[in-house]
Amino acid sequence: MVLYERPMRFIFVTIGTAFLILALITMARIWGLGQKFSPFEHNFFNGSVPLVIVKADTLPAIEAALKIKPDAVIWLDVRMSKDKIAYILPPTEDVKFLKNREELQKASPQTPIYTGGKLSEYDLAQLKEFYKTTPTLKEIYETYKDTRFILNVVDNVSEVHAYIVDTLKDLSLKADTRTLLQSDALIIITAIKDLKPEWVYGTSYPDIMRLMSFESIYILPATQFKGDVFIAPFKVMKRPAFNDNVIAEMRRREKKVFLGPIETEDEFKKAKALSADGLITTNLPQLLEWMKE
């Protein structure tokens, strides 16, 4: 009799636990779906829709993009040098610089040459010896005073939030009306938002992971997301960065949706089907051709 009661007790506990989990999920969904949201208004979103966002890392590249589409938004990968100067360089370029430092050391073994593993360990002057066309963030804002920028802060180094804000503090740069701050690191977005709530803010990798994880357990409506814009590539670590349910939830919350970089026509068609508010590209002529079609 005792042996019979034990499996029955286990079954009842399992069923009870399942009902409790289901109740908690239902309550979380009801709570999340009960929240009301208002559209986020900002001068950054003025102009044609969808916004065309072009990744560029030099003044000539920015000039070429704006010549083709004057109202384009420019995506800048923002880095921080050892001497605390914000400059522009895609992280894909790092390997070239570091290999060059190793080659310089091999060519002159008697001369000590620093070969640190991160670009943030070098002064801007050292970096510009190799990247001769690399502009500073301030230089770009001073040159293009009416252009909107997405600042993707790459280097998560000490006090980066303070240095970015200080770089753009001059009121003549009009940074408050034309800056969207983006980073893979949530801590950077949060720290800069505390200093500059006037800017627009995007989406970190932790945000994407949280949204996808909570969607998989059916409590997406209750997921925390403090960004003003949902910005996502098509994949993160070879896995989808979003799905239709995530996009629908962002729409329910009145969030803008920026997708890309768009590398293929299939990705463009997917972004168009989802009515993306912003299309990110590394190849502006190709994107405009797809948009015409």
C-alpha positions as CSV (number, residue, x, y, z in Angstrom):
1,M,0.0,0.0,0.0
2,V,2.8,2.4,0.9
3,L,4.6,1.6,-2.4
4,Y,1.4,2.5,-4.3
5,E,0.9,5.8,-2.4
6,R,4.3,7.1,-3.3
7,P,3.9,7.2,-7.1
8,M,0.4,8.7,-6.7
9,R,1.8,11.4,-4.4
10,F,4.5,12.2,-7.0
11,I,1.8,12.4,-9.8
12,F,-0.3,14.8,-7.7
13,V,2.7,17.0,-6.9
14,T,3.7,17.1,-10.6
15,I,0.2,18.0,-11.7
16,G,-0.1,20.6,-9.0
17,T,3.3,22.1,-10.0
18,A,2.2,22.2,-13.6
19,F,-1.0,24.0,-12.8
20,L,0.9,26.5,-10.6
21,I,3.4,27.3,-13.4
22,L,0.5,27.7,-15.9
23,A,-1.2,30.1,-13.5
24,L,2.0,32.1,-13.0
25,I,2.5,32.3,-16.8
26,T,-1.1,33.4,-17.3
27,M,-0.9,36.0,-14.7
28,A,2.4,37.4,-16.1
29,R,0.8,37.6,-19.6
30,I,-2.3,39.3,-18.3
31,W,-0.2,41.8,-16.4
32,G,2.0,42.5,-19.4
33,L,-0.8,42.8,-21.9
34,G,-2.6,45.1,-19.5
35,Q,0.2,47.7,-19.7
36,K,-0.5,50.8,-21.9
37,F,2.1,52.5,-24.0
38,S,2.4,55.8,-25.8
39,P,4.3,56.5,-29.0
40,F,7.8,57.9,-28.4
41,E,8.1,61.2,-30.2
42,H,11.5,62.7,-31.1
43,N,13.0,64.9,-33.8
44,F,15.3,62.0,-34.8
45,F,12.4,60.3,-36.5
46,N,11.4,63.2,-38.7
47,G,11.7,62.7,-42.4
48,S,10.9,59.9,-44.9
49,V,10.0,56.4,-43.8
50,P,11.6,53.9,-43.6
51,L,14.8,55.6,-42.4
52,V,17.8,54.5,-44.5
53,I,20.7,53.9,-42.2
54,V,24.2,53.6,-43.7
55,K,27.2,52.2,-41.9
56,A,30.2,54.4,-42.6
57,D,33.6,54.9,-40.9
58,T,35.4,57.7,-42.8
59,L,34.5,61.2,-43.9
60,P,34.6,60.3,-47.6
61,A,32.3,57.3,-47.0
62,I,29.8,59.6,-45.2
63,E,30.1,62.2,-47.9
64,A,29.4,59.6,-50.6
65,A,26.3,58.2,-48.7
66,L,24.8,61.7,-48.2
67,K,25.5,62.6,-51.8
68,I,23.3,59.7,-52.9
69,K,20.7,60.1,-50.1
70,P,21.0,63.5,-48.2
71,D,18.5,62.4,-45.5
72,A,20.3,59.1,-44.7
73,V,21.1,58.3,-41.1
74,I,24.8,57.4,-40.6
75,W,25.7,54.5,-38.3
76,L,29.1,55.1,-36.6
77,D,31.0,52.4,-34.7
78,V,32.4,54.5,-31.8
79,R,35.7,53.4,-30.2
80,M,37.7,54.9,-27.3
81,S,41.4,55.4,-27.4
82,K,43.7,55.1,-24.4
83,D,43.9,58.9,-24.3
84,K,40.1,59.0,-24.1
85,I,39.3,60.3,-27.5
86,A,36.2,58.9,-29.2
87,Y,37.0,57.9,-32.8
88,I,35.2,55.8,-35.5
89,L,36.3,52.3,-36.6
90,P,34.5,49.0,-37.2
91,P,35.6,46.2,-34.8
92,T,36.2,44.1,-37.9
93,E,39.3,46.2,-38.6
94,D,41.0,45.5,-35.2
95,V,42.9,42.3,-36.4
96,K,44.7,44.3,-39.1
97,F,46.1,46.8,-36.7
98,L,47.2,44.2,-34.1
99,K,48.9,42.0,-36.8
100,N,50.7,45.1,-38.0
101,R,52.0,45.8,-34.5
102,E,53.3,42.2,-34.3
103,E,55.0,42.6,-37.7
104,L,56.7,45.9,-36.6
105,Q,58.1,44.1,-33.5
106,K,59.4,41.2,-35.6
107,A,61.0,43.6,-38.0
108,S,62.7,45.5,-35.2
109,P,63.3,43.0,-32.4
110,Q,65.8,45.3,-30.6
111,T,63.1,48.1,-30.4
112,P,60.4,47.5,-27.8
113,I,57.0,48.0,-29.5
114,Y,53.8,47.7,-27.5
115,T,51.6,44.9,-28.8
116,G,48.5,45.0,-26.6
117,G,45.5,42.9,-27.5
118,K,42.9,45.7,-27.5
119,L,42.8,48.9,-29.5
120,S,41.6,50.7,-26.4
121,E,45.2,50.2,-25.0
122,Y,46.6,52.6,-27.7
123,D,46.6,56.4,-28.0
124,L,44.8,57.9,-31.0
125,A,48.1,59.0,-32.5
126,Q,49.3,55.4,-32.5
127,L,46.1,54.3,-34.1
128,K,46.2,57.0,-36.8
129,E,49.7,55.9,-37.9
130,F,47.9,52.8,-39.3
131,Y,44.3,54.1,-39.8
132,K,45.2,57.4,-41.5
133,T,41.6,58.2,-42.5
134,T,40.0,57.4,-39.1
135,P,38.0,60.5,-37.9
136,T,37.1,61.4,-34.4
137,L,33.5,61.5,-33.3
138,K,33.6,65.3,-32.6
139,E,35.1,65.9,-36.1
140,I,32.1,64.1,-37.7
141,Y,29.5,66.1,-35.7
142,E,31.3,69.3,-36.6
143,T,31.5,68.5,-40.3
144,Y,27.9,67.3,-40.7
145,K,25.7,69.5,-38.6
146,D,22.4,68.5,-39.9
147,T,22.9,64.7,-40.2
148,R,21.4,62.2,-37.8
149,F,23.7,59.6,-36.3
150,I,23.4,56.2,-34.7
151,L,26.4,55.9,-32.3
152,N,27.2,52.2,-31.8
153,V,29.6,52.3,-28.8
154,V,31.9,49.3,-29.2
155,D,34.5,49.6,-26.5
156,N,33.2,48.9,-23.0
157,V,36.0,50.7,-21.1
158,S,36.1,52.6,-17.8
159,E,34.1,55.9,-17.9
160,V,33.3,55.5,-21.6
161,H,29.8,56.9,-20.9
162,A,31.2,60.2,-19.5
163,Y,33.7,60.7,-22.3
164,I,31.0,60.1,-25.0
165,V,28.7,62.7,-23.4
166,D,31.5,65.2,-22.9
167,T,32.6,64.9,-26.5
168,L,29.2,66.1,-27.7
169,K,28.4,68.6,-24.9
170,D,28.8,71.6,-27.2
171,L,25.3,72.9,-27.9
172,S,26.3,74.0,-31.4
173,L,26.6,70.3,-32.3
174,K,22.9,69.8,-31.7
175,A,23.5,66.3,-30.5
176,D,20.3,66.1,-28.5
177,T,18.1,66.2,-31.6
178,R,20.1,63.9,-33.9
179,T,21.7,61.2,-31.8
180,L,20.6,57.6,-31.2
181,L,22.8,55.7,-28.8
182,Q,23.3,52.0,-29.5
183,S,25.6,49.3,-27.9
184,D,25.8,45.6,-27.5
185,A,26.5,46.3,-23.9
186,L,23.4,47.2,-21.8
187,I,25.5,48.8,-19.1
188,I,26.8,51.4,-21.6
189,I,23.3,52.3,-22.8
190,T,22.0,52.6,-19.2
191,A,25.0,54.7,-18.1
192,I,24.7,57.2,-21.0
193,K,20.9,57.4,-20.7
194,D,21.3,58.5,-17.1
195,L,23.5,61.4,-18.3
196,K,21.6,62.2,-21.5
197,P,17.9,61.3,-21.4
198,E,17.4,63.6,-24.3
199,W,18.9,61.2,-26.8
200,V,17.2,58.2,-28.4
201,Y,18.3,54.7,-27.2
202,G,18.5,51.4,-28.9
203,T,18.9,47.7,-28.0
204,S,21.7,45.7,-26.4
205,Y,22.4,42.0,-26.9
206,P,21.1,41.2,-23.3
207,D,17.8,42.8,-24.4
208,I,17.6,40.6,-27.5
209,M,18.4,37.5,-25.5
210,R,15.9,38.3,-22.8
211,L,13.1,39.0,-25.4
212,M,13.8,35.7,-27.2
213,S,14.1,33.7,-24.0
214,F,10.8,35.1,-22.6
215,E,9.1,34.6,-25.9
216,S,10.0,30.9,-25.8
217,I,8.2,30.5,-22.4
218,Y,5.2,32.5,-23.4
219,I,5.7,35.6,-21.2
220,L,7.0,38.0,-23.8
221,P,4.4,40.7,-22.9
222,A,5.8,40.8,-19.3
223,T,9.5,41.2,-20.5
224,Q,11.3,44.4,-19.5
225,F,12.6,46.5,-22.4
226,K,13.6,50.2,-21.8
227,G,14.9,51.0,-25.2
228,D,13.2,53.6,-27.4
229,V,13.9,51.7,-30.6
230,F,14.2,47.9,-31.2
231,I,17.4,47.5,-33.2
232,A,18.5,44.0,-34.3
233,P,20.6,42.2,-36.8
234,F,19.0,39.1,-38.4
235,K,21.2,36.8,-36.3
236,V,23.1,36.9,-33.0
237,M,25.7,34.1,-32.6
238,K,24.2,32.3,-35.6
239,R,20.8,32.2,-34.0
240,P,17.7,34.4,-35.0
241,A,17.8,37.7,-33.1
242,F,14.0,38.1,-33.4
243,N,10.8,36.5,-34.7
244,D,7.4,37.7,-35.7
245,N,6.1,37.6,-32.1
246,V,8.9,39.8,-30.9
247,I,8.3,42.4,-33.6
248,A,4.5,42.3,-32.9
249,E,5.3,42.9,-29.2
250,M,7.5,45.9,-30.1
251,R,4.6,47.3,-32.2
252,R,2.2,46.8,-29.3
253,R,4.6,48.9,-27.2
254,E,4.8,51.6,-29.8
255,K,8.5,51.0,-30.5
256,K,10.2,51.8,-33.8
257,V,11.9,48.8,-35.4
258,F,15.3,49.0,-37.2
259,L,16.7,45.9,-38.8
260,G,20.0,45.0,-40.4
261,P,22.6,45.2,-41.7
262,I,20.6,44.0,-44.7
263,E,23.0,41.9,-46.8
264,T,20.7,39.9,-49.1
265,E,17.5,40.5,-51.0
266,D,15.8,37.9,-48.8
267,E,16.7,39.9,-45.7
268,F,15.3,43.0,-47.4
269,K,12.0,41.3,-48.2
270,K,11.8,40.1,-44.6
271,A,12.4,43.6,-43.3
272,K,9.8,45.0,-45.7
273,A,7.3,42.4,-44.8
274,L,7.7,43.4,-41.1
275,S,7.3,47.1,-42.1
276,A,10.6,48.0,-40.5
277,D,10.9,51.7,-39.7
278,G,14.6,51.7,-40.4
279,L,16.8,49.7,-42.8
280,I,20.5,49.3,-42.0
281,T,22.9,48.8,-44.8
282,T,26.6,48.6,-45.8
283,N,25.7,48.9,-49.5
284,L,23.5,52.0,-50.0
285,P,23.1,51.7,-53.9
286,Q,22.0,48.1,-53.6
287,L,19.5,48.8,-50.9
288,L,18.0,51.7,-52.9
289,E,17.7,49.5,-55.9
290,W,15.7,46.9,-53.9
291,M,13.5,49.7,-52.5
292,K,12.7,50.8,-56.1
293,E,11.7,47.3,-57.1
